[in-house]
Amino acid sequence: MRTLTRHKTPRTDLNQGLTINADDRDPHEGNASHLYTVIVGGYPPETIRFQRGAVKECGLNGISDEALLTILIDRLEGFQESKWGCQENGHALIHLMSALMWLQDRTRKRQDRGVEGTSHV
């Protein structure tokens, strides 16, 4: 288990108060972590479970990177439509949308090669 700290920015009570733990990176599964636990103050831990293994080989068992990006995009779009809209949120939104586009492009290319949903590269 690893504890992540990249989200912690000085002088922010919110991010300083969050603990994010990740399971060890799995070299047999793309060297990625698949389970994250977020601890928010005195609340029970929240778990984010990512897909482990190819869907056609392991079944659907977690969320995708694209799903998490979609949640973040929706959240920032909401802020941008409110009094909390700002240039920084706008820049973050553009980059999140770009990241989603690139991941979707990767999926289309894998579909074209006939390997989407499998562990084949």
C-alpha positions in Angstrom: 0.0 0.0 0.0 1.3 3.5 -0.9 0.2 6.8 0.4 -0.2 9.5 -2.3 0.6 13.2 -1.5 0.5 15.0 -4.9 -2.9 16.4 -4.0 -1.6 18.2 -0.9 -1.1 21.9 -1.5 0.2 24.2 1.3 -2.4 26.1 3.3 -5.5 24.2 2.1 -7.4 22.5 4.9 -9.3 20.2 2.4 -6.4 18.6 0.7 -4.2 18.5 3.8 -7.1 16.7 5.5 -7.4 13.9 2.9 -5.4 10.7 2.9 -5.2 8.8 -0.3 -3.8 5.3 -0.2 -3.2 3.1 -3.3 -2.5 -0.5 -3.7 0.9 -1.5 -4.9 1.4 -1.1 -8.7 0.9 -4.5 -10.4 3.6 -5.2 -13.0 1.3 -8.0 -14.4 -1.6 -5.5 -14.9 0.1 -2.7 -16.8 2.1 -1.6 -13.7 -1.0 0.3 -12.5 -2.7 0.5 -9.1 -6.3 -0.6 -9.2 -7.6 0.2 -5.7 -7.6 3.6 -4.1 -8.9 4.5 -0.6 -9.7 8.1 0.3 -10.0 8.9 4.0 -11.9 12.1 4.7 -11.7 13.2 8.3 -13.8 11.0 10.6 -15.9 9.5 7.7 -15.6 5.9 6.6 -13.0 5.4 3.9 -14.3 5.7 0.3 -13.0 3.2 -2.2 -12.3 3.8 -5.9 -11.9 0.5 -7.7 -10.5 0.5 -11.3 -10.9 -2.2 -13.8 -8.4 -5.0 -13.2 -7.6 -6.9 -16.4 -9.2 -6.8 -19.8 -13.0 -6.9 -19.7 -13.3 -9.7 -22.2 -10.9 -11.8 -20.1 -11.8 -10.8 -16.5 -15.3 -9.3 -16.8 -16.3 -5.9 -15.7 -15.0 -5.3 -12.2 -14.1 -1.6 -11.9 -14.3 1.8 -13.4 -12.3 3.2 -16.3 -10.0 6.2 -16.4 -12.5 7.7 -18.8 -15.3 7.3 -16.3 -13.3 9.1 -13.6 -12.4 11.9 -16.0 -16.1 12.2 -17.0 -17.0 12.7 -13.3 -14.3 15.4 -12.9 -15.4 17.2 -16.2 -19.0 17.2 -15.0 -18.0 18.7 -11.6 -15.9 21.4 -13.1 -18.6 22.3 -15.7 -21.0 22.8 -12.8 -18.5 25.1 -11.1 -18.0 27.0 -14.3 -21.7 27.6 -14.6 -21.8 29.1 -11.1 -20.3 32.0 -9.2 -17.2 29.8 -8.7 -16.4 29.8 -12.4 -12.8 31.0 -13.0 -9.9 30.9 -15.5 -8.1 28.2 -13.5 -11.1 25.9 -13.5 -11.5 26.6 -17.3 -7.9 25.6 -17.9 -8.3 22.4 -15.8 -11.5 21.6 -17.7 -9.8 21.9 -21.1 -7.0 19.6 -20.0 -9.3 17.0 -18.5 -11.4 17.0 -21.8 -8.1 16.7 -23.7 -7.1 13.7 -21.6 -10.5 12.1 -22.1 -10.2 12.6 -25.9 -6.8 11.0 -26.0 -7.9 8.0 -24.0 -11.0 7.6 -26.3 -8.7 7.8 -29.3 -6.5 5.0 -27.9 -9.7 2.9 -27.5 -10.8 3.6 -31.1 -7.3 2.5 -32.3 -7.5 -0.7 -30.2 -11.0 -1.4 -31.6 -9.6 -0.9 -35.2 -6.8 -3.4 -34.4 -9.4 -5.9 -32.9 -7.7 -5.9 -29.5 -10.0 -3.7 -27.4 -11.2 -5.5 -24.3 -8.2 -7.9 -24.3 -4.7 -7.9 -22.9 -3.1 -7.8 -26.3 -1.1 -4.8 -27.2 
